[in-house]
Amino acid sequence: MALTKLKSAPGLTGDADLETGAIVRTMLDRIAQEGEQAVVDYARDLDGWTGAIEVSQAQVDAAEAQLSDDLKLDIQYAHQNIRAFALAQRASAQEFEVQLRPGLFAGQRHIPLQTAGCYVPGGRYAHIASALMTITTARAAGVKNVIACTPARGSDGPAPAVLYAMRLAGADRILCLGGVQGVAALAHGFFGGQPADILVGPGNQFVAEAKRQMFGPVGIDMFAGPTDSMILADATADALTIAWDLVGQAEHGQNSPVSLVTTDGDLAREVMRLVPRCIAELPEANAAPARAAWAALGEVILAEAPEDMAAHADAEGPEHLHVQAADLEWWKARLTSYGSLFLGENTTVAFGDKAAGPNHVLPTSGAARYTGGLSVHKFLKTVTWQRVEDAALADLAQATANISRHEGMEAHARTADIRLARLAPAQRRVGQG
């Protein structure tokens, strides 16, 4: 694979993973011992929230009244796309029954989980789209109870647009909680809810670590790290478009890797020239994380051929993979390792982040090499069943007993023997008494 780095990513300094893990463990242990009161204390101490934990219907109504009609229509547009895509995914999950041999039947069912806990992050941004992506998808899967939480943004509680999106998406209950205490409350079913069967949704390193530590008794969508994005481009691409696409993803935070892999050296150098200029046009609150991410984690790589670019992308497994090159059908067929694929210069990653339809909760840090993102399938248990009639019993029982005895599992063998003995002599396998 012929690759040359025109801009390297020196990386971030320091490693707070061990400290984060210890903090989260302490918090989870306290919450498990003290229950809801510990959650209330953490909400007060960490988020400054002293109001009611459960968001009332009146609060959601008041939040909606603050929004412009244009914003509500745009949120509805995004919700319709996300729901339509999730329902199409649900329809693709087929149940079946098959007769493997005469008298031996087996099948598959998809059973929705009872309760989903959806975490909607706060922080610098009001994550409207995250509310839609998680809650809408759980609903489309057929989950019975959908409980969501999101942190307060100041003394007035959660962002009004987020509350509107949560109700539109179909949340049964909304909790004004963030961080470790939020996901723990969902997992335990605190404040009048049901314990979650699965926790889903993006969050900061503390939320991700809390989900990791609770995994087992409760399911999680994935262990997610900082968002990352890669662009594959050739000489047909526009440098300014690419520069803004890189900056758009670097805006997430200083720990968000972004990269360009291209076969065109002139394009690469122009993009490197333009990225700082694009960042400089942003408000400082947006420019600061983008500038830090570009400096520490931004890469520009020159490749000899499209195949080299594709091979590099497959090895890296980016969360977002954006192709701005000729022959999009070739790229769609060739690429195999990504959270979500964005084809063509019209298809910016931001469309997928906000409103296009496919889910934006995606694997990060190379996990796309082995898993996909959030979908209705995460909220469904794929289970199997089997049924045996007399026509299949003799051969099945004999094979099971023989294999079990070779494994040294005599009791297993005898569960087969007792069923074989119930058959009429004429039905038994030749050689059996």
N, C-alpha and C positions, 0 to 999 in steps of 0.2 A: 504494500500500500504506500504510494508515493505522496507524502504530505510534508509541507513546509510551514512552520508557524511564523506568520508575519507579526502577530501580537500574541504573546503568551499571557497566561493567567497566573500571577505570582501566588494567589490565594490569600485567604484571610489569616491574620495572626491570632494565636491563642486557640484554646480548645476548652469550651465550657461544658462539654457533654457530661463529664462526671459530676460536676456541680449541679447541673440541671437534674440529673437522675436522682441525686440525693435529696434535693429540695422537693421534688415530686413525690418521692417515697414517703418523706415525712408528712407531707400534706395528705396523701391518700390514707396513711395509717391513722392520722388524727380524725379524718372524716369518717373512716370505718368505725372508729371507737365512739366518737361523739355525735355522729349523725348530722342532722339538719343544722344544729346550732353552730357546728364548725364551719359549715358552708356559709351561713349568714355572717359569721365573723370574718371569713376570708373575703367575702363580697365587700364588706365595710372597709377592711384594712387595705385590700389590694386595688379595688375599683372605686372606692369611695361611695358605694351604694348602700343606703340605709332604708330604702323604700321597700314596698312589697316585692317578694320574689316572683310570684306569678303575675303575669301581665293580664290585666282584665280586658274584657271586651270593650269597655268604655275607653280604655287607653288606646286600643287599636283603632277604634273609631276616631278618636281625637287625632291620632297620628295620620290617618288617611285624610282628614280634613285639612291638614297642613300642606298636602302635596298638590302640585299643579295637575291639571287634567292631562297635559302632555306627558308628564313623567309617568302617571298612572297608565296611560295608553302604551307607553314604551315598555313598562314592566309587564303589562298584559301580553304584549307582542312576544316578549322573551319567554314568558310562561307558556304560551301556546306552542311555541317551537319546542321547548324542552319537554313538555308533556307529550306532544305528538311523537317525538323521537323515542321517549321512554315507553310509550304504549306500543310502538312498533317493535321495540326490543322485547317487550313482554309477549307479544304475539309470536315472536320467533322461538320462544322457549316452549318446545313441544313435549307433551306427555305421550307415552306410547306403551303398547303391550305387544310382546313378541312370543311366539311359540318356538323355543329353541330346538326342541325335539318333541315328538309326539308325547303329550302329557306333561311337558315341562314348560311352564309359563313364567315369564318375568316381565317387569315393566318399570317405568320411570314416572315419578310425579314431581311437580314443582309446587311447594307449599310456601306461601308467604309467611314471613316472620310475624309474630304477634305485635311487637313493639320496637320501634326504631327511635333512637336518640340522635337528633340532628344538631350539630354544633355549627353556629354561624358566627364567624369571628368578628371582632371589632377592631380596635387599634386605630391606625391613622385613617383608614378608609371605611366607608359604610358599605358592607359587602352584600349588596342587594342580590347579586347573581348567585352567591353561595346559598342563600336561603332558597332560591328557586331550584337550584340544582339538586340539593339534598332532599328537601321535603317533597317536591313534585315527583321525584323518581321513586321515593318510598311509596307514595300514594299510587302511582301507576303500577307498581309491583303488587299491590293489594294488601299492604301492611295495615293491620287493624288500628293500631294506636301509633300516632306520630307526635312525639314530644320534642320540642326544639328549645334551644337556649341561645341567648346572645347577650353580650355585656352591655352595661349602661355606658352611655357617652355623656358624662356629666350628670348633673342633678335631675335632668328631665327623663332619664332612662334611655332605652335603646333608640337608635336612629329611626325616625318615623317611616322612611321609605323601606327599611328592613322589616319593620313590623307589618307594613302593608303587604310586602312580598311574602312574608311567612304565612299570613292569613290566606292570601290568594292561593298559595301553593298547597294549603290544606293542613296546616298544623292544628292538632287538637288542643294542645296546650303550649304556652310560651313562657319560659322562665327568663327573668332578667339576671343572668349569670354568665360569667365568662371564665376563661382559664381552667385550671385544674379543678376548681370547685364546680364549674359548670358541667364538665363531662362526668365528674364523679356523681353529681346529683342525678344526671340522666341514667347512669349505670345502676344506681341504688334505687331509683324510683322515688326520690324524695319529693316532698311538697305535694303529696296527693297523687303522684303518678304511678305508673307501672315500671318496674325495672326493665331497662332496655335490653333487648336481645343483641342489638348491634349499635355501635357508635360510629357515626359517619360525619365527615366534614373537615375542612382544612382548619389549621390553627397555627399558633406560634410553637416554638420548640417545647414549651411546657405542656401545651395541649397534646402535641404529638407524643411526648414522653409519657404522659398520663395514659393515653390510649394504649401505648405499648405495654406499660406495666399492668394494666387491667385486662389485657387480652387473655383469653382462656375462658374464664367464667362468662365473659361478654365478648362478642365478636367485634371486629373493627373493619373498616373499609380497607385501610392500608396504613403502614407506618410511613408518613410522608415527611420529607425534608423541605428545604427551600425550593421554590419553583425554579425551573430551568427551561431554556429555549435554545434551539439550534436552527439556523437557516442554511439551506443548501441552494446555491445560486450559480448561474452561468452568465455569459456575456449578454444575454437578453434581459437581465434584471436591471432595475433602476436603483442606483446607489442611495438616493435620498429616501426612497421607500424602505429599503433595507435598514438604513440607519435609524429611522423612526421605529421600525419594528423591533430592533434590538433595544432601543431606549425604552420602548413601551413595556418590555418585559423586565428590564433592569429596574424600572420604577418600583417593582414589588418590594425591593429591599436590598441592602448592601450585600446580602449573602445569596443573591440570585444570579447564577451563572448564565451568560448569554454567549453565543458563538456564531460565527459565520464561516462556512466552508465553501470555497468557490474555486472554479477552474480559471477564473479571470483575474490576473494580478492587478490590472488597472482598476477594476471594480473594487477589489479588496482595499487598495490604498485610498480610493475615494471614500469608501465607507469609513475607514479609520479617520479620515480628515473631517467627515461630516458629523460623526457621533458626538464629539465634544460640543460642536455648534448647536446640535439639537438639544442637548442637555441644558445648555446655557439659556435656551428660550423658555425653559420651564420655570414655574414658581419654585422658590428655593426648597420648599417642603418636598417637592417631587424631584427636584434636581439632585439634592444631596444623596439620597439612596441610589439613584441611577448613576451618579458620578462615581460613588464608591464601588458599586458592583462592576462597572465597566473597568475601573482601574485594577481591581483585585481579581475579578473572575471573568472578564471579557477576553475572548479569543478570536483571532482571525487566522484561518488556515487556508493555504493554497494547495490545491490538489491537481494532479495531472489529468485525471479523467473522471467522468461521472461515476464509474464503478468504484473509484477510490473514495469519492464522497459518500456513496451508499454504504460501502463497507465500514467506513468510519462511523457513520450514524448508527448502523446496526450494532457496532461494538459499544458505543456510548449509551444507547437507549435513552434518548432525551424525552423529557416530559412532553414538550411541544416540539414538533418537527415540521418546519415550514419550507416547502419547495418552491423556489422562484426560478424556474428553469424550463427549457423547452421539453416537449414530450412528457406531459404529466402522466399519461397512462403508463409509460415505462416505469416512472418513479413509483406510482401506486402499486404496481405489480412487484417491483423489486425490493422495496423497503419492508422490513419485517420487525423493527424494534423501536417502538415509540408509544407514548401515552395516547396522543392524538395527532393525526396527520392533517396538515393544511396545504392544499394544493393550489398553486397559482398566486400571482401577486395580488389578486382581488381578495384573497382569503386570509386576512390578517388574523393572528392568534387572538387578538382582542375580541373578534366576533365569537370565537368559541368560548372565551372567558365569560362573555356576557349574555349572548342572546341567540346564537345560531341554532342550538338544539342539543348536539352531543354534549355529554357531561364534562365539566371542567375540573372535577376532582380526579386527579390523574397521578400515576406513579412518578416519583422523582428519584434523583440520585442514582440513575441507572436501573431502577427496578422495572422499567418498561421492557427490559430484556426477557422477563418471565411473567409479567402480569399486566392486565389492562386496568382501566380506571373504574370509577364508580358507575354502576349500571343497575338496572332492575334485577339482574342476576345476583347482586350482592344481598338483596333483600329476599331472595328465594332459597329455600332449602331444596336441593335436587336429591330426592330420595328414591330408593329402589324397592321393589317388592318381588316376591316369587311365590308360586303355587305349584304343587306336585300332584299329579294324578297317578293312578295305578300303572298306567302304561309306561311311565318313565321311572317308576320307583325302583325296580330291580337293578337296572344298570347304575342309577344314581347312587343308591345305597351301597352297592358293592364297591364302586369307585371311591366313595367317601370313606368307607370302612378300611379299605386297603391303604389309601393314602394316610389316613389317621394313624394306623398301626405302624407304618413306616416312619411316621414322625414321632412315635412314642406316645400318642395321645389315645389311650385305650378307651376312656369314657366317651370321647367323640365317636370312636368306632362303634361302640355299643348303642349309641343313639340311632345309628344307621341300621345295625343288626336287628333291633327290636321292630323296626318298620318292615324290614325285609321278611321277618318271620311271620308277619301278619298276612302276607300274600299267599294265595292258594299255591300249592306246589307247582302247578302248571305255569304260573306266572313268574316263578323265581328264575333267576339267571342260571344258565346251564352250569353245573358243577356245584351248586348250592343245595344243601340238604333241607 
